[in-house]
Amino acid sequence: MSKNENRIVWTSDQGDLRNNDPGTRKMISLPPHQQTIYLYRDSKGRGGKTVTLVKKLALSEEDMKELAKKLKQVCGSGGTIKDDMIEIQGEHRERIAEALIKLGYKVKIAGG
């Protein structure tokens, strides 16, 4: 038997424990002035197309979606959120850096 087959899923004290998965935690957003965001350029695995990666964000899922929307509007480009980072289509590190600095973030441009 695996470990998951023997775990308690319901108790009279705590109720249904199946939704209390320790792997799913809510992240609390840090204020912009307490964060340093790194901007990378990448094209690996994308058929030679360049994307700008916005990494090391300490934001909740809702705040990350809101920031991604703002950055896509600033760049006039598409993008997505994957693995706790924002991907913006195209080479837009300078524009994104300016927008993030206006919002109060510290920005480091990495990569070549």
Stockholm file with secondary structure:
# STOCKHOLM 1.0

chainA/1-112         MSKNENRIVWTSDQGDLRNNDPGTRKMISLPPHQQTIYLYRDSKGRGGKTVTLVKKLALSEEDMKELAKKLKQVCGSGGTIKDDMIEIQGEHRERIAEALIKLGYKVKIAGG
#=GR chainA/1-112 SS CCGGGSSCCEETTTEECTTCCTTCCCCCCCCGGGCEEEEEEECTTTTTCCEEEEECCCCCHHHHHHHHHHHHHHHTCCEEEETTEEEEESSCHHHHHHHHHHTTCEEEECCC
#=GC SS_cons         CCGGGSSCCEETTTEECTTCCTTCCCCCCCCGGGCEEEEEEECTTTTTCCEEEEECCCCCHHHHHHHHHHHHHHHTCCEEEETTEEEEESSCHHHHHHHHHHTTCEEEECCC
//
